Amino acid sequence: MEQEQKLRGVIIPAAGRGVRFGSAMPKQFLLLAGTPIIVHSVRTALGLAGLHSLVIAVHSADVSFAANLLKQAGINDPRVHLVAGSTERQKSVGVALQHESLADVHTILVHDAVRPLASLLLWDRVATASEAYGAVVPALPIADTVKTVNEHGTITGTALRASLVRVQTPQGFKADVLRAAYASPDWSKANVTDCSAIVEQNGNIVASIAGEESNIKVTTPNDLEMAEIFFARSLSSL
């Protein structure tokens, strides 16, 4: 008998204001190949097998704007929910995690809104691996030599490159693992930049799988230019 598909949920924190990008508009709403960056991310996430709910946390001032943006893009899927998040990424995830539509899901994937080129294959691999291991991140090896420095910029050492990776999203977790990590009173006191760090702090092992070179995070205008190149390549390969 074929195993029943476990319900999956997705959280997309998208409440950042894009200060580093230098744009008047938050970068998740800027256009990539004529379509808002966040729309690319949402469309791919909606293709995930077993998806029960997709919760997007946007800034409170952007809720109506984001709703209209999705509607204009033809996204009227009842599985999509908008909530008012925080400019702090991890707090946005915490808010989204409380949404009632995620109450019964077995697995939750968390994805940066500004990683518009993550393939559906990567989404599927992360979801499947997280159901097996409890917590999974996609990762890539580091090609550059990595140095440590002090507060004056002086080199203090050379990191062992073989033990370092660049971590991407979507990151996948069994729902109870992620909820337990966010229920810990200590997570908000530490300087963490992704969900896997919070899960690590709570004593869980996080596995890694191969990421994708094209799955870049749009943080600067140069990143957006590179995303345009990768997007064009993906179209030419069809």
C-alpha positions as CSV (number, residue, x, y, z in Angstrom):
1,M,0.0,0.0,0.0
2,E,1.3,3.4,-0.9
3,Q,2.3,5.5,2.1
4,E,0.0,8.5,2.8
5,Q,1.6,11.9,2.0
6,K,2.4,13.8,5.1
7,L,1.0,17.3,5.3
8,R,3.6,20.0,4.7
9,G,3.6,23.7,5.5
10,V,5.8,26.5,4.3
11,I,6.8,29.8,6.0
12,I,8.2,32.7,4.0
13,P,9.4,35.6,6.2
14,A,9.1,38.7,4.0
15,A,8.9,41.6,6.4
16,G,12.4,43.0,5.9
17,R,12.8,46.6,4.6
18,G,15.8,45.9,2.3
19,V,18.1,48.5,3.9
20,R,21.3,46.8,2.5
21,F,19.8,46.8,-1.0
22,G,19.4,50.6,-0.9
23,S,16.0,50.6,-2.6
24,A,13.0,52.6,-1.5
25,M,10.9,49.5,-2.0
26,P,11.6,46.3,0.0
27,K,13.7,44.0,-2.2
28,Q,11.2,41.1,-2.1
29,F,8.8,43.3,-4.1
30,L,11.3,44.3,-6.8
31,L,11.1,42.7,-10.2
32,L,13.0,39.8,-11.5
33,A,12.3,39.2,-15.2
34,G,9.2,41.4,-14.9
35,T,7.8,39.5,-11.9
36,P,8.1,40.4,-8.2
37,I,10.8,38.4,-6.5
38,I,8.4,37.1,-3.9
39,V,6.0,35.9,-6.5
40,H,8.7,33.6,-8.0
41,S,9.3,32.1,-4.5
42,V,5.6,31.6,-3.8
43,R,4.9,30.0,-7.1
44,T,7.6,27.4,-6.7
45,A,6.6,26.7,-3.1
46,L,3.0,26.1,-4.2
47,G,4.2,23.2,-6.3
48,L,5.5,21.3,-3.3
49,A,3.8,17.9,-3.0
50,G,1.6,17.6,0.1
51,L,1.5,21.4,0.7
52,H,-1.3,22.2,3.1
53,S,-0.5,25.8,4.0
54,L,1.9,28.6,3.0
55,V,2.2,31.5,5.5
56,I,3.9,34.7,4.4
57,A,4.9,37.1,7.1
58,V,5.1,40.7,5.7
59,H,5.6,44.0,7.4
60,S,2.3,45.3,8.9
61,A,2.4,48.2,6.4
62,D,2.7,45.8,3.5
63,V,-0.2,43.4,4.1
64,S,-2.6,44.9,1.7
65,F,0.1,45.7,-0.8
66,A,1.3,42.1,-0.7
67,A,-2.2,40.7,-1.0
68,N,-2.8,42.8,-4.1
69,L,0.5,41.8,-5.6
70,L,-0.3,38.2,-5.3
71,K,-3.7,38.7,-6.7
72,Q,-2.3,40.6,-9.7
73,A,0.1,37.7,-10.3
74,G,-2.9,35.3,-10.4
75,I,-2.2,33.7,-7.1
76,N,-5.5,33.1,-5.5
77,D,-4.7,29.8,-3.8
78,P,-6.6,29.3,-0.5
79,R,-3.5,27.7,1.0
80,V,-1.8,31.1,1.0
81,H,-2.1,33.2,4.2
82,L,-0.6,36.6,5.0
83,V,0.3,37.7,8.5
84,A,2.0,40.8,9.9
85,G,5.5,39.9,10.8
86,S,8.6,41.7,12.2
87,T,11.6,43.3,10.6
88,E,13.6,40.7,12.5
89,R,13.5,37.6,10.4
90,Q,13.3,35.0,13.3
91,K,10.4,36.9,15.0
92,S,8.5,36.8,11.7
93,V,9.0,33.0,11.6
94,G,7.7,32.8,15.2
95,V,4.6,34.7,14.3
96,A,3.9,32.7,11.2
97,L,4.5,29.5,13.2
98,Q,1.4,30.3,15.3
99,H,-1.0,30.5,12.3
100,E,-3.8,28.0,12.7
101,S,-3.4,26.6,9.2
102,L,0.0,25.0,10.3
103,A,-1.5,23.3,13.3
104,D,-1.8,19.9,11.7
105,V,1.2,19.8,9.4
106,H,4.0,17.2,9.9
107,T,6.8,19.2,8.2
108,I,7.5,22.9,7.9
109,L,9.9,24.4,5.4
110,V,11.1,28.0,5.9
111,H,12.3,29.9,2.9
112,D,13.8,33.4,2.3
113,A,11.4,35.4,0.1
114,V,14.5,36.8,-1.7
115,R,15.7,33.4,-2.9
116,P,13.5,33.3,-6.0
117,L,15.4,30.6,-8.0
118,A,15.3,27.6,-5.6
119,S,14.1,24.8,-7.8
120,L,11.1,22.7,-7.0
121,L,13.4,19.7,-7.0
122,L,15.4,21.3,-4.1
123,W,12.1,22.0,-2.3
124,D,11.1,18.3,-2.7
125,R,14.6,17.1,-1.6
126,V,14.6,19.3,1.5
127,A,11.1,18.2,2.5
128,T,11.8,14.5,2.1
129,A,15.1,14.7,3.9
130,S,13.6,16.7,6.8
131,E,10.9,14.0,7.3
132,A,13.7,11.5,7.6
133,Y,16.2,13.4,9.8
134,G,14.1,16.0,11.6
135,A,16.0,19.1,10.5
136,V,17.8,19.7,7.2
137,V,19.5,22.6,5.4
138,P,20.8,22.8,1.8
139,A,24.4,23.7,1.7
140,L,27.3,24.4,-0.7
141,P,31.1,24.1,-0.2
142,I,33.2,27.2,0.1
143,A,35.7,27.8,-2.6
144,D,37.5,30.8,-1.1
145,T,40.0,30.8,1.7
146,V,38.3,32.0,4.9
147,K,40.2,34.1,7.5
148,T,39.2,35.2,11.0
149,V,39.9,38.8,12.0
150,N,39.8,40.9,15.2
151,E,38.0,44.2,15.7
152,H,40.8,46.0,14.0
153,G,40.6,43.9,10.8
154,T,43.9,42.1,11.6
155,I,44.0,38.4,10.5
156,T,44.0,36.1,13.5
157,G,43.7,32.8,11.8
158,T,42.7,30.7,8.8
159,A,39.6,28.6,9.0
160,L,39.6,25.0,7.8
161,R,37.7,25.3,4.6
162,A,36.8,21.7,4.3
163,S,34.6,22.0,7.5
164,L,32.7,25.1,6.3
165,V,29.7,25.3,4.0
166,R,27.3,28.1,2.8
167,V,23.8,27.4,4.0
168,Q,20.7,28.2,1.9
169,T,17.0,27.9,2.2
170,P,14.4,26.3,2.1
171,Q,15.3,24.7,5.4
172,G,13.1,21.9,6.5
173,F,12.0,20.7,9.9
174,K,9.6,18.3,11.5
175,A,7.0,20.6,12.9
176,D,7.4,19.5,16.5
177,V,11.2,20.1,16.3
178,L,10.8,23.6,15.0
179,R,8.0,24.4,17.5
180,A,10.0,23.1,20.4
181,A,13.0,25.3,19.4
182,Y,10.8,28.4,19.2
183,A,9.2,27.5,22.5
184,S,12.6,27.7,24.2
185,P,12.9,31.0,26.1
186,D,16.6,31.3,25.1
187,W,16.4,31.5,21.3
188,S,15.6,35.2,21.1
189,K,18.6,36.1,23.3
190,A,21.2,34.7,20.9
191,N,22.5,36.2,17.7
192,V,21.0,33.8,15.2
193,T,20.4,34.4,11.5
194,D,18.5,31.3,10.5
195,C,16.0,28.7,11.9
196,S,18.6,25.9,11.8
197,A,20.7,27.8,14.4
198,I,17.7,28.0,16.8
199,V,17.1,24.3,16.3
200,E,20.8,23.6,17.0
201,Q,20.6,25.7,20.2
202,N,17.7,23.5,21.3
203,G,19.9,20.4,21.1
204,N,18.8,19.0,17.8
205,I,21.1,17.7,15.1
206,V,20.8,19.4,11.7
207,A,21.7,17.5,8.6
208,S,22.7,19.0,5.3
209,I,22.0,18.1,1.7
210,A,23.5,19.6,-1.6
211,G,22.2,23.0,-2.4
212,E,22.1,24.8,-5.7
213,E,24.5,27.4,-7.1
214,S,21.7,29.3,-8.7
215,N,19.8,29.5,-5.5
216,I,21.2,32.9,-4.6
217,K,19.9,35.3,-2.1
218,V,19.1,38.8,-3.5
219,T,20.7,41.1,-1.0
220,T,22.4,43.7,-3.2
221,P,21.8,45.1,-6.7
222,N,24.6,42.8,-8.0
223,D,22.7,39.8,-6.7
224,L,19.7,40.9,-8.6
225,E,21.7,41.2,-11.8
226,M,23.1,37.7,-11.2
227,A,19.6,36.3,-10.6
228,E,18.5,37.7,-13.9
229,I,21.4,35.8,-15.6
230,F,20.5,32.5,-13.8
231,F,16.8,33.0,-14.7
232,A,17.6,33.6,-18.3
233,R,19.7,30.4,-18.4
234,S,16.9,28.4,-16.8
235,L,14.6,29.5,-19.6
236,S,17.1,28.7,-22.3
237,S,17.5,25.2,-21.0
238,L,13.7,24.4,-21.3
